[in-house]
Structure formats: C-alpha cells, structure tokens
Amino acid sequence: MNSALKKKNADVPVMAKIEKPQAIANLEAIVAECDGIMVAREDLGGINDMESG
C-alpha cells in the first residue's frame, strides 16, 4: 500500500490491524508496507495458541 501511495506522491500514513492468523504468516510483508501496526490480541487469542515468553 505504501509503495502505491508513494508512486502517486501521496504522503498518507498507512496503518495495519493484525486480526487473523493469515496476517501473522505474512507479517514481514505487511510491516514493510506500513507505517504502523496494531494487533487485535483478543481476536488472535482465541485462534492461535501463542506462547508467552
């Protein structure tokens, strides 16, 4: 998204909200295209068995 906006000379911050396991699988690509990330822990908590560490 950010790269498409830059091609149009648009200076608009892009935020991503991580809600689904598919987003975790593609996290590096999402981070590369965004200015900020929000994580919906309550949405992911019931889906993923994440280890705390």
PQR file with spaces between the fields and no chain letter, atoms N, CA, C, O and H, PARSE charges and radii, in Angstrom:
ATOM       1  N    MET     1       0.821   -1.175    0.000 -0.4000 1.5000
ATOM       2  CA   MET     1       0.000    0.000    0.000 -0.0000 2.0000
ATOM       3  C    MET     1       0.873    1.250    0.000  0.5500 1.7000
ATOM       4  O    MET     1       0.646    2.168   -0.787 -0.5500 1.4000
ATOM       5  N    ASN     2       1.864    1.286    0.874 -0.4000 1.5000
ATOM       6  CA   ASN     2       2.731    2.460    0.956 -0.0000 2.0000
ATOM       7  C    ASN     2       3.441    2.720   -0.362  0.5500 1.7000
ATOM       8  O    ASN     2       3.554    3.870   -0.787 -0.5500 1.4000
ATOM       9  H    ASN     2       2.048    0.540    1.513  0.4000 1.0000
ATOM      10  N    SER     3       3.922    1.666   -1.014 -0.4000 1.5000
ATOM      11  CA   SER     3       4.634    1.850   -2.276 -0.0000 2.0000
ATOM      12  C    SER     3       3.712    2.407   -3.351  0.5500 1.7000
ATOM      13  O    SER     3       4.149    3.217   -4.168 -0.5500 1.4000
ATOM      14  H    SER     3       3.831    0.732   -0.669  0.4000 1.0000
ATOM      15  N    ALA     4       2.454    1.996   -3.372 -0.4000 1.5000
ATOM      16  CA   ALA     4       1.488    2.528   -4.344 -0.0000 2.0000
ATOM      17  C    ALA     4       1.207    3.999   -4.068  0.5500 1.7000
ATOM      18  O    ALA     4       1.085    4.787   -5.005 -0.5500 1.4000
ATOM      19  H    ALA     4       2.099    1.338   -2.709  0.4000 1.0000
ATOM      20  N    LEU     5       1.102    4.378   -2.806 -0.4000 1.5000
ATOM      21  CA   LEU     5       0.866    5.778   -2.460 -0.0000 2.0000
ATOM      22  C    LEU     5       2.063    6.645   -2.825  0.5500 1.7000
ATOM      23  O    LEU     5       1.896    7.766   -3.308 -0.5500 1.4000
ATOM      24  H    LEU     5       1.201    3.737   -2.045  0.4000 1.0000
ATOM      25  N    LYS     6       3.260    6.134   -2.599 -0.4000 1.5000
ATOM      26  CA   LYS     6       4.465    6.905   -2.925 -0.0000 2.0000
ATOM      27  C    LYS     6       4.576    7.156   -4.425  0.5500 1.7000
ATOM      28  O    LYS     6       5.056    8.209   -4.842 -0.5500 1.4000
ATOM      29  H    LYS     6       3.395    5.224   -2.207  0.4000 1.0000
ATOM      30  N    LYS     7       4.134    6.191   -5.243 -0.4000 1.5000
ATOM      31  CA   LYS     7       4.148    6.382   -6.690 -0.0000 2.0000
ATOM      32  C    LYS     7       3.234    7.537   -7.107  0.5500 1.7000
ATOM      33  O    LYS     7       3.476    8.190   -8.122 -0.5500 1.4000
ATOM      34  H    LYS     7       3.743    5.335   -4.905  0.4000 1.0000
ATOM      35  N    LYS     8       2.195    7.782   -6.327 -0.4000 1.5000
ATOM      36  CA   LYS     8       1.249    8.869   -6.594 -0.0000 2.0000
ATOM      37  C    LYS     8       1.631   10.149   -5.853  0.5500 1.7000
ATOM      38  O    LYS     8       0.882   11.125   -5.872 -0.5500 1.4000
ATOM      39  H    LYS     8       1.998    7.251   -5.503  0.4000 1.0000
ATOM      40  N    ASN     9       2.795   10.144   -5.201 -0.4000 1.5000
ATOM      41  CA   ASN     9       3.272   11.280   -4.400 -0.0000 2.0000
ATOM      42  C    ASN     9       2.297   11.643   -3.280  0.5500 1.7000
ATOM      43  O    ASN     9       2.171   12.812   -2.916 -0.5500 1.4000
ATOM      44  H    ASN     9       3.404    9.351   -5.186  0.4000 1.0000
ATOM      45  N    ALA    10       1.620   10.653   -2.743 -0.4000 1.5000
ATOM      46  CA   ALA    10       0.698   10.865   -1.628 -0.0000 2.0000
ATOM      47  C    ALA    10       1.438   10.597   -0.321  0.5500 1.7000
ATOM      48  O    ALA    10       2.070    9.553   -0.164 -0.5500 1.4000
ATOM      49  H    ALA    10       1.722    9.704   -3.039  0.4000 1.0000
ATOM      50  N    ASP    11       1.361   11.526    0.602 -0.4000 1.5000
ATOM      51  CA   ASP    11       2.021   11.379    1.896 -0.0000 2.0000
ATOM      52  C    ASP    11       0.961   11.069    2.951  0.5500 1.7000
ATOM      53  O    ASP    11       0.583   11.932    3.744 -0.5500 1.4000
ATOM      54  H    ASP    11       0.848   12.375    0.475  0.4000 1.0000
ATOM      55  N    VAL    12       0.493    9.831    2.944 -0.4000 1.5000
ATOM      56  CA   VAL    12      -0.567    9.391    3.835 -0.0000 2.0000
ATOM      57  C    VAL    12      -0.047    8.208    4.649  0.5500 1.7000
ATOM      58  O    VAL    12       0.385    7.210    4.073 -0.5500 1.4000
ATOM      59  H    VAL    12       0.801    9.131    2.300  0.4000 1.0000
ATOM      60  N    PRO    13      -0.081    8.304    5.977 -0.5600 1.5000
ATOM      61  CA   PRO    13       0.373    7.172    6.792  0.2800 2.0000
ATOM      62  C    PRO    13      -0.559    5.966    6.618  0.5500 1.7000
ATOM      63  O    PRO    13      -1.777    6.117    6.526 -0.5500 1.4000
ATOM      64  N    VAL    14       0.025    4.793    6.575 -0.4000 1.5000
ATOM      65  CA   VAL    14      -0.735    3.554    6.421 -0.0000 2.0000
ATOM      66  C    VAL    14      -0.572    2.727    7.691  0.5500 1.7000
ATOM      67  O    VAL    14       0.545    2.428    8.115 -0.5500 1.4000
ATOM      68  H    VAL    14       1.014    4.671    6.649  0.4000 1.0000
ATOM      69  N    MET    15      -1.705    2.363    8.291 -0.4000 1.5000
ATOM      70  CA   MET    15      -1.714    1.526    9.490 -0.0000 2.0000
ATOM      71  C    MET    15      -2.330    0.175    9.139  0.5500 1.7000
ATOM      72  O    MET    15      -3.291    0.103    8.373 -0.5500 1.4000
ATOM      73  H    MET    15      -2.612    2.606    7.947  0.4000 1.0000
ATOM      74  N    ALA    16      -1.779   -0.878    9.696 -0.4000 1.5000
ATOM      75  CA   ALA    16      -2.335   -2.221    9.507 -0.0000 2.0000
ATOM      76  C    ALA    16      -2.843   -2.728   10.841  0.5500 1.7000
ATOM      77  O    ALA    16      -2.223   -2.503   11.881 -0.5500 1.4000
ATOM      78  H    ALA    16      -0.998   -0.819   10.318  0.4000 1.0000
ATOM      79  N    LYS    17      -3.970   -3.411   10.805 -0.4000 1.5000
ATOM      80  CA   LYS    17      -4.505   -4.046   12.013 -0.0000 2.0000
ATOM      81  C    LYS    17      -4.439   -5.552   11.796  0.5500 1.7000
ATOM      82  O    LYS    17      -5.086   -6.089   10.897 -0.5500 1.4000
ATOM      83  H    LYS    17      -4.473   -3.594    9.960  0.4000 1.0000
ATOM      84  N    ILE    18      -3.661   -6.217   12.617 -0.4000 1.5000
ATOM      85  CA   ILE    18      -3.468   -7.663   12.510 -0.0000 2.0000
ATOM      86  C    ILE    18      -4.561   -8.353   13.315  0.5500 1.7000
ATOM      87  O    ILE    18      -4.612   -8.245   14.541 -0.5500 1.4000
ATOM      88  H    ILE    18      -3.135   -5.781   13.347  0.4000 1.0000
ATOM      89  N    GLU    19      -5.440   -9.069   12.602 -0.4000 1.5000
ATOM      90  CA   GLU    19      -6.575   -9.720   13.253 -0.0000 2.0000
ATOM      91  C    GLU    19      -6.651  -11.222   12.995  0.5500 1.7000
ATOM      92  O    GLU    19      -7.291  -11.946   13.757 -0.5500 1.4000
ATOM      93  H    GLU    19      -5.398   -9.157   11.606  0.4000 1.0000
ATOM      94  N    LYS    20      -6.014  -11.690   11.945 -0.4000 1.5000
ATOM      95  CA   LYS    20      -6.187  -13.081   11.528 -0.0000 2.0000
ATOM      96  C    LYS    20      -4.842  -13.802   11.461  0.5500 1.7000
ATOM      97  O    LYS    20      -3.805  -13.164   11.279 -0.5500 1.4000
ATOM      98  H    LYS    20      -5.494  -11.101   11.326  0.4000 1.0000
ATOM      99  N    PRO    21      -4.853  -15.117   11.605 -0.5600 1.5000
ATOM     100  CA   PRO    21      -3.610  -15.892   11.527  0.2800 2.0000
ATOM     101  C    PRO    21      -2.895  -15.724   10.195  0.5500 1.7000
ATOM     102  O    PRO    21      -1.667  -15.805   10.147 -0.5500 1.4000
ATOM     103  N    GLN    22      -3.626  -15.493    9.119 -0.4000 1.5000
ATOM     104  CA   GLN    22      -3.007  -15.287    7.819 -0.0000 2.0000
ATOM     105  C    GLN    22      -2.117  -14.043    7.836  0.5500 1.7000
ATOM     106  O    GLN    22      -1.091  -13.999    7.157 -0.5500 1.4000
ATOM     107  H    GLN    22      -4.623  -15.427    9.158  0.4000 1.0000
ATOM     108  N    ALA    23      -2.509  -13.048    8.604 -0.4000 1.5000
ATOM     109  CA   ALA    23      -1.699  -11.827    8.708 -0.0000 2.0000
ATOM     110  C    ALA    23      -0.385  -12.117    9.422  0.5500 1.7000
ATOM     111  O    ALA    23       0.653  -11.562    9.058 -0.5500 1.4000
ATOM     112  H    ALA    23      -3.342  -13.083    9.156  0.4000 1.0000
ATOM     113  N    ILE    24      -0.418  -12.973   10.429 -0.4000 1.5000
ATOM     114  CA   ILE    24       0.819  -13.354   11.134 -0.0000 2.0000
ATOM     115  C    ILE    24       1.761  -14.055   10.158  0.5500 1.7000
ATOM     116  O    ILE    24       2.971  -13.829   10.182 -0.5500 1.4000
ATOM     117  H    ILE    24      -1.260  -13.424   10.725  0.4000 1.0000
ATOM     118  N    ALA    25       1.203  -14.901    9.307 -0.4000 1.5000
ATOM     119  CA   ALA    25       2.019  -15.626    8.337 -0.0000 2.0000
ATOM     120  C    ALA    25       2.676  -14.674    7.337  0.5500 1.7000
ATOM     121  O    ALA    25       3.730  -14.991    6.786 -0.5500 1.4000
ATOM     122  H    ALA    25       0.220  -15.086    9.288  0.4000 1.0000
ATOM     123  N    ASN    26       2.066  -13.510    7.097 -0.4000 1.5000
ATOM     124  CA   ASN    26       2.582  -12.534    6.130 -0.0000 2.0000
ATOM     125  C    ASN    26       3.086  -11.268    6.811  0.5500 1.7000
ATOM     126  O    ASN    26       3.123  -10.203    6.195 -0.5500 1.4000
ATOM     127  H    ASN    26       1.209  -13.252    7.544  0.4000 1.0000
ATOM     128  N    LEU    27       3.469  -11.379    8.063 -0.4000 1.5000
ATOM     129  CA   LEU    27       3.807  -10.209    8.868 -0.0000 2.0000
ATOM     130  C    LEU    27       4.953   -9.379    8.285  0.5500 1.7000
ATOM     131  O    LEU    27       4.876   -8.151    8.284 -0.5500 1.4000
ATOM     132  H    LEU    27       3.439  -12.244    8.563  0.4000 1.0000
ATOM     133  N    GLU    28       5.998  -10.015    7.797 -0.4000 1.5000
ATOM     134  CA   GLU    28       7.142   -9.263    7.265 -0.0000 2.0000
ATOM     135  C    GLU    28       6.726   -8.388    6.083  0.5500 1.7000
ATOM     136  O    GLU    28       7.143   -7.233    5.997 -0.5500 1.4000
ATOM     137  H    GLU    28       6.061  -11.013    7.798  0.4000 1.0000
ATOM     138  N    ALA    29       5.922   -8.914    5.187 -0.4000 1.5000
ATOM     139  CA   ALA    29       5.462   -8.142    4.027 -0.0000 2.0000
ATOM     140  C    ALA    29       4.551   -7.009    4.459  0.5500 1.7000
ATOM     141  O    ALA    29       4.610   -5.919    3.891 -0.5500 1.4000
ATOM     142  H    ALA    29       5.583   -9.853    5.257  0.4000 1.0000
ATOM     143  N    ILE    30       3.711   -7.245    5.454 -0.4000 1.5000
ATOM     144  CA   ILE    30       2.804   -6.213    5.954 -0.0000 2.0000
ATOM     145  C    ILE    30       3.602   -5.083    6.599  0.5500 1.7000
ATOM     146  O    ILE    30       3.337   -3.909    6.341 -0.5500 1.4000
ATOM     147  H    ILE    30       3.662   -8.131    5.916  0.4000 1.0000
ATOM     148  N    VAL    31       4.572   -5.430    7.432 -0.4000 1.5000
ATOM     149  CA   VAL    31       5.401   -4.427    8.111 -0.0000 2.0000
ATOM     150  C    VAL    31       6.161   -3.582    7.083  0.5500 1.7000
ATOM     151  O    VAL    31       6.310   -2.374    7.264 -0.5500 1.4000
ATOM     152  H    VAL    31       4.787   -6.384    7.642  0.4000 1.0000
ATOM     153  N    ALA    32       6.633   -4.202    6.024 -0.4000 1.5000
ATOM     154  CA   ALA    32       7.384   -3.482    5.000 -0.0000 2.0000
ATOM     155  C    ALA    32       6.546   -2.436    4.284  0.5500 1.7000
ATOM     156  O    ALA    32       7.088   -1.457    3.769 -0.5500 1.4000
ATOM     157  H    ALA    32       6.512   -5.184    5.877  0.4000 1.0000
ATOM     158  N    GLU    33       5.237   -2.627    4.244 -0.4000 1.5000
ATOM     159  CA   GLU    33       4.352   -1.723    3.505 -0.0000 2.0000
ATOM     160  C    GLU    33       3.612   -0.722    4.385  0.5500 1.7000
ATOM     161  O    GLU    33       2.851    0.097    3.870 -0.5500 1.4000
ATOM     162  H    GLU    33       4.798   -3.422    4.662  0.4000 1.0000
ATOM     163  N    CYS    34       3.816   -0.768    5.692 -0.4000 1.5000
ATOM     164  CA   CYS    34       3.029    0.069    6.599 -0.0000 2.0000
ATOM     165  C    CYS    34       3.907    0.994    7.432  0.5500 1.7000
ATOM     166  O    CYS    34       5.103    0.764    7.613 -0.5500 1.4000
ATOM     167  H    CYS    34       4.434   -1.434    6.110  0.4000 1.0000
ATOM     168  N    ASP    35       3.272    2.043    7.929 -0.4000 1.5000
ATOM     169  CA   ASP    35       3.944    2.972    8.833 -0.0000 2.0000
ATOM     170  C    ASP    35       3.738    2.585   10.290  0.5500 1.7000
ATOM     171  O    ASP    35       4.496    3.012   11.162 -0.5500 1.4000
ATOM     172  H    ASP    35       2.300    2.230    7.783  0.4000 1.0000
ATOM     173  N    GLY    36       2.724    1.787   10.555 -0.4000 1.5000
ATOM     174  CA   GLY    36       2.428    1.363   11.920 -0.0000 2.0000
ATOM     175  C    GLY    36       1.574    0.105   11.916  0.5500 1.7000
ATOM     176  O    GLY    36       0.901   -0.205   10.933 -0.5500 1.4000
ATOM     177  H    GLY    36       2.109    1.440    9.847  0.4000 1.0000
ATOM     178  N    ILE    37       1.612   -0.607   13.024 -0.4000 1.5000
ATOM     179  CA   ILE    37       0.888   -1.875   13.159 -0.0000 2.0000
ATOM     180  C    ILE    37       0.086   -1.851   14.453  0.5500 1.7000
ATOM     181  O    ILE    37       0.570   -1.393   15.488 -0.5500 1.4000
ATOM     182  H    ILE    37       2.159   -0.355   13.823  0.4000 1.0000
ATOM     183  N    MET    38      -1.138   -2.347   14.385 -0.4000 1.5000
ATOM     184  CA   MET    38      -1.956   -2.588   15.575 -0.0000 2.0000
ATOM     185  C    MET    38      -2.260   -4.086   15.602  0.5500 1.7000
ATOM     186  O    MET    38      -2.507   -4.692   14.559 -0.5500 1.4000
ATOM     187  H    MET    38      -1.532   -2.720   13.544  0.4000 1.0000
ATOM     188  N    VAL    39      -2.241   -4.670   16.777 -0.4000 1.5000
ATOM     189  CA   VAL    39      -2.532   -6.094   16.907 -0.0000 2.0000
ATOM     190  C    VAL    39      -3.794   -6.266   17.730  0.5500 1.7000
ATOM     191  O    VAL    39      -3.881   -5.778   18.857 -0.5500 1.4000
ATOM     192  H    VAL    39      -2.040   -4.178   17.624  0.4000 1.0000
ATOM     193  N    ALA    40      -4.771   -6.962   17.165 -0.4000 1.5000
ATOM     194  CA   ALA    40      -6.020   -7.248   17.860 -0.0000 2.0000
ATOM     195  C    ALA    40      -5.827   -8.547   18.641  0.5500 1.7000
ATOM     196  O    ALA    40      -6.180   -9.634   18.183 -0.5500 1.4000
ATOM     197  H    ALA    40      -4.700   -7.358   16.249  0.4000 1.0000
ATOM     198  N    ARG    41      -5.258   -8.395   19.828 -0.4000 1.5000
ATOM     199  CA   ARG    41      -4.919   -9.584   20.617 -0.0000 2.0000
ATOM     200  C    ARG    41      -6.146  -10.414   20.958  0.5500 1.7000
ATOM     201  O    ARG    41      -6.070  -11.642   20.980 -0.5500 1.4000
ATOM     202  H    ARG    41      -4.971   -7.512   20.200  0.4000 1.0000
ATOM     203  N    GLU    42      -7.268   -9.772   21.223 -0.4000 1.5000
ATOM     204  CA   GLU    42      -8.467  -10.531   21.578 -0.0000 2.0000
ATOM     205  C    GLU    42      -8.944  -11.375   20.407  0.5500 1.7000
ATOM     206  O    GLU    42      -9.462  -12.474   20.611 -0.5500 1.4000
ATOM     207  H    GLU    42      -7.330   -8.774   21.206  0.4000 1.0000
ATOM     208  N    ASP    43      -8.780  -10.880   19.176 -0.4000 1.5000
ATOM     209  CA   ASP    43      -9.180  -11.649   18.001 -0.0000 2.0000
ATOM     210  C    ASP    43      -8.243  -12.827   17.774  0.5500 1.7000
ATOM     211  O    ASP    43      -8.690  -13.921   17.428 -0.5500 1.4000
ATOM     212  H    ASP    43      -8.359   -9.988   19.010  0.4000 1.0000
ATOM     213  N    LEU    44      -6.956  -12.611   17.966 -0.4000 1.5000
ATOM     214  CA   LEU    44      -5.976  -13.665   17.724 -0.0000 2.0000
ATOM     215  C    LEU    44      -5.897  -14.650   18.892  0.5500 1.7000
ATOM     216  O    LEU    44      -5.545  -15.812   18.692 -0.5500 1.4000
ATOM     217  H    LEU    44      -6.593  -11.723   18.247  0.4000 1.0000
ATOM     218  N    GLY    45      -6.213  -14.211   20.079 -0.4000 1.5000
ATOM     219  CA   GLY    45      -6.090  -15.060   21.254 -0.0000 2.0000
ATOM     220  C    GLY    45      -6.912  -16.319   21.194  0.5500 1.7000
ATOM     221  O    GLY    45      -6.462  -17.365   21.660 -0.5500 1.4000
ATOM     222  H    GLY    45      -6.499  -13.267   20.241  0.4000 1.0000
ATOM     223  N    GLY    46      -8.093  -16.254   20.641 -0.4000 1.5000
ATOM     224  CA   GLY    46      -8.956  -17.426   20.549 -0.0000 2.0000
ATOM     225  C    GLY    46      -8.596  -18.327   19.398  0.5500 1.7000
ATOM     226  O    GLY    46      -9.050  -19.470   19.341 -0.5500 1.4000
ATOM     227  H    GLY    46      -8.459  -15.404   20.263  0.4000 1.0000
ATOM     228  N    ILE    47      -7.784  -17.835   18.473 -0.4000 1.5000
ATOM     229  CA   ILE    47      -7.459  -18.603   17.269 -0.0000 2.0000
ATOM     230  C    ILE    47      -6.103  -19.276   17.398  0.5500 1.7000
ATOM     231  O    ILE    47      -5.959  -20.456   17.079 -0.5500 1.4000
ATOM     232  H    ILE    47      -7.416  -16.907   18.519  0.4000 1.0000
ATOM     233  N    ASN    48      -5.124  -18.539   17.858 -0.4000 1.5000
ATOM     234  CA   ASN    48      -3.754  -19.035   17.929 -0.0000 2.0000
ATOM     235  C    ASN    48      -3.397  -19.421   19.350  0.5500 1.7000
ATOM     236  O    ASN    48      -3.817  -18.773   20.309 -0.5500 1.4000
ATOM     237  H    ASN    48      -5.241  -17.580   18.117  0.4000 1.0000
ATOM     238  N    ASP    49      -2.629  -20.467   19.473 -0.4000 1.5000
ATOM     239  CA   ASP    49      -2.087  -20.840   20.781 -0.0000 2.0000
ATOM     240  C    ASP    49      -0.677  -20.278   20.846  0.5500 1.7000
ATOM     241  O    ASP    49       0.301  -20.987   20.608 -0.5500 1.4000
ATOM     242  H    ASP    49      -2.288  -20.993   18.694  0.4000 1.0000
ATOM     243  N    MET    50      -0.585  -18.986   21.175 -0.4000 1.5000
ATOM     244  CA   MET    50       0.717  -18.308   21.193 -0.0000 2.0000
ATOM     245  C    MET    50       1.405  -18.518   22.537  0.5500 1.7000
ATOM     246  O    MET    50       0.784  -18.461   23.598 -0.5500 1.4000
ATOM     247  H    MET    50      -1.379  -18.410   21.368  0.4000 1.0000
ATOM     248  N    GLU    51       2.696  -18.760   22.452 -0.4000 1.5000
ATOM     249  CA   GLU    51       3.485  -18.899   23.666 -0.0000 2.0000
ATOM     250  C    GLU    51       3.877  -17.534   24.178  0.5500 1.7000
ATOM     251  O    GLU    51       4.190  -16.638   23.393 -0.5500 1.4000
ATOM     252  H    GLU    51       3.201  -18.806   21.590  0.4000 1.0000
ATOM     253  N    SER    52       3.864  -17.370   25.464 -0.4000 1.5000
ATOM     254  CA   SER    52       4.391  -16.123   26.033 -0.0000 2.0000
ATOM     255  C    SER    52       5.825  -16.384   26.429  0.5500 1.7000
ATOM     256  O    SER    52       6.176  -17.468   26.894 -0.5500 1.4000
ATOM     257  H    SER    52       3.609  -18.098   26.102  0.4000 1.0000
ATOM     258  N    GLY    53       6.634  -15.382   26.238 -0.4000 1.5000
ATOM     259  CA   GLY    53       7.994  -15.688   26.532 -0.0000 2.0000
ATOM     260  C    GLY    53       8.781  -14.575   27.005  0.5500 1.7000
ATOM     261  O    GLY    53       9.969  -14.734   27.287 -0.5500 1.4000
ATOM     262  H    GLY    53       6.348  -14.501   25.860  0.4000 1.0000
